[in-house]
Amino acid sequence: MDEVTDADFAAEVLGSERPVLVEFTADWCGPCRQLAPVLSSIAAEEGERLRIVQLDVDRNPGTALAYNVLSMPTLMVFRGGEPVKSMVGARPKRRLLEELADVL
């Protein structure tokens, strides 16, 4: 998975041709570490239709603040430069795919 920053968020996420799932994460977040292999697996399977990136909120507070991210992990899907779905917390792969079905 790629990592994005405050500096390149607009170009990498908002300007993307395909939907982008952003995981707002932090090094200290245990559920984020649990979610990492799930997101990597989905990225490998759905990479043609959905890009998945991470944004570390401690190193990039501006973007997290702009989107009112208060809990980690927060998963936010952007399409056409706009957030279209937001989910908070880790979840199993099957459940996450079900929740993402309407954006894939």
N, C-alpha and C positions, 0 to 999 in steps of 0.2 A: 504494500500500500504506500502511496505517496503521502508526503507530509506537505501541508500548505501553511502559510504564515499570513499575518496581517498584511504584509507587503504584497503578496501575490494572490490573495484571496479573490479579488475582483476578476483578475485575468483567468485564474485556474478554475474557479467555481462559478462565478456569476456569468462569465463569458463562455462557458462550455456549451458545445452543441448538444451533448447528451446529458441526461440527468446525472447529478452528482450527490452522493451520500457523504455528508461530512460527519465524522465522529469527533465531537468535542471531547477531548481527553486530557489526562494529566498523568505524570509519572507515578504519583502516589495513589492512584485510583485502582483498587483491586478489581472491581467489576469491569473496568476498562481492559485490564489484562486478560480477564476471562473471555471477553468479547472479541479480542484480537484474532484468534484463530477462526472464529465464526465469520468475521468480516473478510479475512483473507480467503477463505473458502468461497464465499459468495462473490468476491472480486474475481476469482479465477473462473467461476462458472458463468457469471453474468457481465463480465467485463466489456462485452460488445454493446450492451444496453445500458449499463450503469457504471459510472466511475465511483470508486470509494477512496476517500482521502481522510487523513487525520489532521486535526489542528490542536496543538497543545495550548490549553487556555492559560497556563502560567507564563509561557513565553510569548503568547499572542493575545493579551487581554482585550485589545480593541475590538476584534471581531466577535469574541464571546459577549462582550458588553453590548455591542450593536444588536445582537440577536437575543438578548436577555437570557443567556445560558447561565443557569445557576447550579445545576446538578450535573455530575458526570457519572456515566457517559450520557451525553445527549446526542442523539442521531437526528440530523436534519437533512432532508432531501431538497435540493434546489433544482428547478427546471426553468429555463428561460430567464435566469437571473433572479428568480423569486423563490422563497421557501414555500414548498407545497405540502410538506409533511414533517412532523416533529415527534420524536419518541424519546422517552427518558428511561434509562436503566438497561442492564444487560438482559438478553433473552436468548433462548435456544435458536439454532439456525432455522428450523422449520417454522417456528412462530414468526421470526423476523421476515422470512420469505413471504409468509402469508400477509404480513402487514405491508410489505413492499409491493405486493401484486398489482395494486392500482397505479403504481408509478413505473413499473417495468414494461 
